[in-house]
Amino acid sequence: MTGRERIEARIHHQPVDHLPFMPITMMFAADLAGVRYRDYAADHRVLAQAQLQTAERFGFDYVSVISDPAREASDLGGMVEWYDHQPPAIVESAALLSEKSALASLRLPAMEAPGRMRDRIEGVGALARAVGSEKIVEGWVEGPCALAADLRGVNTLMLDFYDDEAFVTELFEFVVAMEIAFAAEQVKAGATLIGVGDAAASLVGPKFYSRFVLPFEQKLVAGIQALGVPVRLHICGNTRKILGGMGTTGAEVVDLDFLSPLGEGRAAMGPEQVLLGNIDPVRALRDGTPASVEAAVASCHAEAGTHYIVGAGCEVTRGTPHENVEAMRRYAREHN
């Protein structure tokens, strides 16, 4: 099977020759390629080459354009700070929507124009041309809570949940419409799966998650699926209190960070949900040995059961020994 066939078969609950292998790599990939992370995040040609080199070196079943969460906010006019060897970051003290009234003047970016969103779209195209049908090409968009937090400021958004339900609803509607449009351009460029990163959702308790975040995650997932591609939901952090809701987003694949045990995810989401993850990227993967890494993946596999994809709890961190990533690959190739 090709990597693409393997992932698609797993998503559709069909037989696979061995477990799919889909770890997130960003700074790890840039370091492997010997490039500054600033260049990786700013130039799709650098990102694509690093992703291709990493996927080939470690036998990944996919390549991805994920780099940082600041692309959409940047094109909307948000202030972004750049670093040579770290991901660019939103300047929260200068949040674009520090005044709620500014939302009324926001317009969807012109995605054919030069910008960071266009650069990601071009990255998808470069990867699609390079891998053809051999691997999944993963596009990426921010989830409703994540982008809303980037635009409003995460602390201010949390207060908005209490103070102004109508504003939160309006903001989330804008975000979802923009991200579906962004996903559509990536699919046109060749994406065969779209990842949704909604990190800020892990900061929301189950009551507000169910009331505010989940309906818009469901709307975003459905909108992307209507484009003809599956969805991978990734929420960083401790999501133990919202696992049941995450299992109702409709996403074909749900990533769990290492703080949320796969056994709990399986119990909350039921037997059919495809789960990905979730060994500790630092203590287990970076600081472990090949033998301990294989044991950690085996434990995850046992908790997740049949519908499982091998990966770390979050990004494979900078400085992870290559032999430890190879140990993850070895487990994937030897098990079903």
C-alpha positions in Angstrom: 0.0 0.0 0.0 1.1 3.6 -0.5 1.0 6.0 2.4 -2.1 7.6 1.0 -3.8 4.3 0.5 -2.9 3.3 4.1 -4.3 6.4 5.7 -7.4 6.4 3.6 -8.1 2.8 4.4 -7.7 3.4 8.1 -10.1 6.4 7.9 -12.7 4.2 6.2 -12.2 1.3 8.5 -10.7 -0.9 5.8 -7.8 -3.4 6.2 -4.3 -2.0 6.1 -0.9 -3.7 5.7 0.4 -2.0 8.8 -0.3 1.0 11.1 -0.2 4.4 9.4 2.5 6.8 10.6 1.6 10.5 10.8 3.8 12.4 13.4 3.7 16.2 13.3 7.1 17.7 12.4 7.9 21.4 12.1 11.1 22.6 13.9 12.4 19.0 13.7 11.9 19.0 9.9 13.6 22.4 9.5 16.6 21.3 11.6 16.8 18.1 9.5 16.9 20.1 6.4 19.5 22.6 7.9 17.3 25.7 7.4 16.3 28.5 9.7 12.8 28.1 11.1 12.0 31.7 10.0 12.6 30.6 6.4 10.6 27.4 6.9 7.6 29.4 8.0 8.0 32.2 5.5 8.8 30.4 2.3 6.7 27.5 1.1 9.6 26.2 -1.1 11.8 25.8 2.0 8.9 24.1 4.0 8.0 21.7 1.1 11.6 20.6 0.7 12.1 20.0 4.4 8.8 18.1 4.6 9.7 15.9 1.7 13.2 15.2 3.1 11.8 14.3 6.5 9.0 12.1 5.1 11.5 10.2 3.0 14.1 9.8 5.7 11.6 8.4 8.3 9.0 6.8 6.1 6.0 9.0 6.9 2.8 8.3 5.2 2.1 12.0 4.7 3.5 15.5 4.3 2.0 18.6 5.8 2.1 22.4 5.5 1.6 23.0 9.2 4.1 25.6 10.5 2.5 28.1 12.9 -0.9 29.4 13.9 -0.3 33.0 12.8 -1.0 32.8 9.0 -4.6 33.7 9.0 -4.4 36.4 11.7 -1.4 37.9 9.8 -3.3 38.3 6.6 -6.2 39.9 8.4 -3.8 42.5 9.7 -2.8 41.1 13.1 0.7 42.0 14.4 3.1 39.1 14.3 6.6 38.8 15.8 9.2 36.8 13.9 12.1 34.8 15.3 15.0 33.1 13.5 14.7 29.7 15.2 11.1 29.7 16.6 7.6 29.9 15.1 6.3 33.4 14.5 3.8 34.5 17.2 0.8 36.7 17.5 1.5 39.9 19.6 -1.5 39.5 22.0 -0.9 43.0 23.5 -1.8 44.4 20.1 -4.7 42.1 19.3 -6.4 43.0 16.1 -9.9 42.8 17.8 -8.9 44.5 21.1 -12.0 46.6 20.3 -15.1 44.5 19.5 -16.3 47.1 17.0 -13.3 46.2 14.7 -15.0 42.9 13.8 -17.6 44.7 11.6 -14.8 46.0 9.3 -13.0 42.6 8.9 -13.2 41.1 5.4 -12.0 37.7 4.2 -8.5 38.0 2.8 -8.0 37.8 -1.0 -6.3 34.4 -1.1 -5.0 34.9 -4.6 -3.0 37.9 -3.4 0.5 37.5 -1.9 0.4 36.7 1.8 1.0 34.0 4.3 -2.2 32.2 3.4 -1.3 32.2 -0.2 2.1 30.9 0.7 0.5 27.9 2.5 -1.7 27.2 -0.6 1.5 27.3 -2.8 3.1 24.9 -0.3 0.3 22.4 -0.7 0.7 22.6 -4.5 4.4 22.0 -4.3 4.0 19.0 -2.0 1.1 17.6 -4.2 3.3 17.8 -7.3 6.2 16.1 -5.5 4.4 13.1 -3.9 1.6 12.5 -6.4 -0.6 9.8 -5.1 2.1 8.2 -2.9 1.3 10.2 0.3 -1.4 12.2 1.9 -0.9 15.9 1.5 -2.2 17.6 4.6 -3.4 21.2 4.4 -4.0 23.1 7.6 -6.4 25.7 9.1 -7.0 27.1 12.5 -10.1 26.1 14.5 -12.7 28.6 15.6 -11.5 29.0 19.2 -7.8 29.2 18.2 -8.2 31.9 15.5 -10.7 33.8 17.6 -8.2 33.8 20.5 -5.5 35.0 18.1 -7.7 37.9 16.9 -9.2 38.9 20.2 -6.5 37.8 22.7 -7.0 34.5 24.5 -7.7 36.0 28.0 -10.2 38.5 26.6 -11.9 35.8 24.6 -12.4 33.8 27.8 -14.1 36.7 29.4 -16.3 37.2 26.3 -17.7 33.7 26.8 -19.2 35.1 30.0 -20.0 38.7 28.9 -21.0 38.8 25.3 -22.4 35.6 23.7 -23.6 37.5 20.6 -20.1 38.8 19.9 -18.5 35.4 20.3 -21.1 33.9 18.0 -20.5 36.6 15.3 -16.7 36.2 15.6 -16.9 32.4 15.3 -19.1 32.6 12.3 -16.6 34.9 10.6 -13.7 32.5 11.5 -15.5 29.4 10.2 -16.5 31.0 6.9 -12.9 32.2 6.4 -11.3 28.8 7.3 -13.7 26.9 5.0 -12.7 29.2 2.1 -9.0 28.8 3.0 -9.4 25.0 3.1 -11.1 25.1 -0.3 -8.1 26.8 -1.9 -5.8 24.2 -0.3 -8.0 21.4 -1.7 -7.9 23.0 -5.1 -4.1 23.0 -4.8 -3.9 19.3 -4.0 -4.6 18.8 -0.3 -6.1 15.3 0.3 -6.7 15.9 4.0 -7.2 19.1 6.1 -5.9 19.4 9.6 -7.7 21.7 12.0 -5.7 23.1 15.0 -7.9 24.4 17.8 -5.4 24.7 20.7 -7.3 27.3 22.6 -10.2 24.9 23.0 -8.3 23.0 25.6 -8.6 26.0 27.9 -12.4 26.0 27.8 -14.4 24.0 30.3 -16.9 21.4 29.1 -19.9 23.7 29.6 -18.5 26.5 27.4 -16.9 24.1 25.0 -20.3 22.4 24.3 -22.1 25.7 24.2 -19.7 27.8 22.1 -16.9 25.9 20.6 -18.2 22.5 19.6 -21.1 23.7 17.3 -18.6 25.7 15.3 -16.0 22.9 15.1 -18.8 20.7 13.8 -19.7 23.4 11.2 -16.1 23.8 10.2 -15.5 20.0 9.9 -18.7 19.6 7.8 -17.8 22.5 5.6 -14.3 20.9 4.9 -15.8 17.5 4.3 -18.2 19.0 1.7 -15.0 19.8 -0.3 -14.4 16.1 -0.6 -11.6 15.5 1.9 -11.4 14.1 5.4 -10.5 16.1 8.5 -7.9 15.6 11.3 -8.7 17.5 14.5 -5.7 18.5 16.7 -6.3 20.2 20.0 -3.1 20.7 22.0 -3.1 20.4 25.8 -5.3 18.7 28.4 -8.6 17.9 26.7 -9.8 15.2 29.1 -13.0 17.1 30.1 -14.1 17.7 26.5 -13.2 14.3 24.9 -16.8 13.3 24.5 -17.5 16.5 22.6 -14.4 16.1 20.4 -15.7 12.7 19.4 -18.9 14.4 18.0 -17.1 16.9 15.7 -17.3 14.5 12.8 -13.6 14.6 12.2 -12.3 11.4 10.7 -9.1 11.5 12.8 -8.8 12.9 16.3 -5.3 13.6 17.7 -4.9 13.5 21.5 -2.1 15.3 23.2 -0.1 13.2 25.8 -2.1 14.8 28.7 -5.2 13.1 27.5 -4.9 9.3 27.7 -6.0 7.4 24.7 -7.9 4.9 26.8 -10.1 7.8 28.0 -10.5 9.0 24.5 -11.6 5.6 23.3 -14.1 5.3 26.1 -15.5 8.8 25.5 -15.6 8.6 21.7 -16.6 5.0 21.1 -15.0 2.2 19.2 -15.2 3.7 15.6 -13.3 6.9 16.1 -9.9 6.9 14.5 -7.4 8.1 17.2 -3.9 9.4 16.7 -1.1 9.8 19.2 -0.1 10.3 21.8 3.2 9.6 23.5 4.8 12.4 25.4 6.9 14.3 22.8 9.6 15.3 25.4 9.9 12.8 28.2 9.0 9.7 26.2 10.1 10.5 22.6 12.9 13.1 22.9 14.4 11.8 26.2 13.7 8.1 25.8 15.5 5.2 24.1 14.4 3.3 21.0 13.2 0.5 23.3 11.2 2.8 25.6 9.7 4.6 22.6 8.5 1.3 21.1 7.0 0.4 24.5 5.3 3.7 24.7 3.8 3.4 21.3 2.7 -0.2 22.1 0.9 1.1 25.2 -0.9 3.8 23.1 -1.9 1.2 20.5 -3.3 -1.1 23.2 -5.4 1.7 24.7 -6.6 3.0 21.3 -7.4 -0.4 19.8 -7.9 -1.2 16.1 -8.7 2.3 14.7 -5.3 3.8 15.5 -2.6 5.9 13.8 0.9 6.2 15.2 2.2 9.7 16.2 3.4 11.7 19.1 1.1 13.7 21.4 2.1 16.9 19.6 5.0 18.1 17.5 8.1 15.9 17.4 10.4 18.3 19.3 13.6 19.8 18.2 16.5 17.6 19.3 14.7 14.3 19.2 17.2 11.5 18.4 16.6 10.1 14.9 16.8 6.6 16.2 13.7 7.3 18.4 11.7 8.5 15.5 12.8 5.4 13.7 11.6 3.3 16.6 8.1 4.8 16.1 8.3 3.9 12.4 9.5 0.4 13.2 6.5 -0.2 15.5 4.1 1.1 12.9 5.5 -1.1 10.2 5.5 -4.2 12.4 2.0 -3.9 13.7 -1.6 -3.9 12.6 
